[in-house]
Amino acid sequence: MLASHLHDAGFFPIEWPTALPEPVAGRTYVRPCPQGVLRVFVPAESKEVEVYAGRLTAGELRYRGPAPSETELRQLIINAFGRSIR
């Protein structure tokens, strides 16, 4: 369900290489914006998300925690840049 919320918000999945010795299974979604890139990582074994903003390869972590509803997810995305991204 989270994947459909991200898709509705304009995100698309990407393949993301990792340099971690034990990578965390999950899916990464991105949305290009005039201010930079929003990146959301959804771990496979968790109901939490990580929201990053800025450059794709060096984004700043803006949120890590639960995102149980579409409304809350949209608010997290808006807060990542501190203003509306529409």
N, C-alpha and C positions, 0 to 999 in steps of 0.2 A: 504494500500500500504506500509506503514512503516513496518508492520509486515513481509511482504514478503522480504523487504530489510534486516531486521534483520536476518531472516531465512537464506537468501543467504550469510550473513556475518558469519554464524556459531552459531547464538544465538538460544536458545530454551526458550519457556515460562515456568514460574514456578508459583506456588501458593505461595503467600507471605503474611504471617500473619502480621497484623499491631497492634501496641499498641496505635495508635492515637485515641482520643475520637470520632473524625469524620473522618474516613478514606477517602482518595481520591480514587475515582473509576478509575481504569486503569489496565494496564497489565505490568508485570515485565518479562524481558528477561535476560538471563545470558549466558555468554560464558566463560568457564574455559580457562585460559592461564597459561603458565609457571610462569608469574610474579604475578599471582593472578586471581581474577575473575573480569570480566567486567559485570556490571549490568546496564541495561537501563530500566527506568520506563517511560511508555507512558500513560499519563493521558487520560481518556476517553473523557473529554470535552475540550481538548486543542490540539493545533498543536505543542506544545513544548515537549521536552524530558528532562530527567535527566540522565546523564551518571556518573556512579560511578566506581571506580577502587580500587582494594585491596581485603581485606577479604570480604566474602559474607555478613556477619552480621555487619561489621563495615567499609564499603567501604568509600572512600573519594569522595565527590562530585567534579567532574572535569568539569562539564558543565551543565548548565540549560538554555534552550532556544529553538529556532526553529531548525528543521532539515528537511527542505522541500524537499531535493533531496537525492538520493542514494549516490551521490558523496560527498555531505556535511556530510552525516551520517557516511560514511567510514572514512572521515578525522577526525571527532569527536572521533571515536573509536580509531584510531591510536594515536591521541593526548592524549587520556586518560592515556596511558602508556608512552607517550613521544617517542615511537618508533614503528616500525611495529609489528603487532601481528600475522603475517602469519607463 
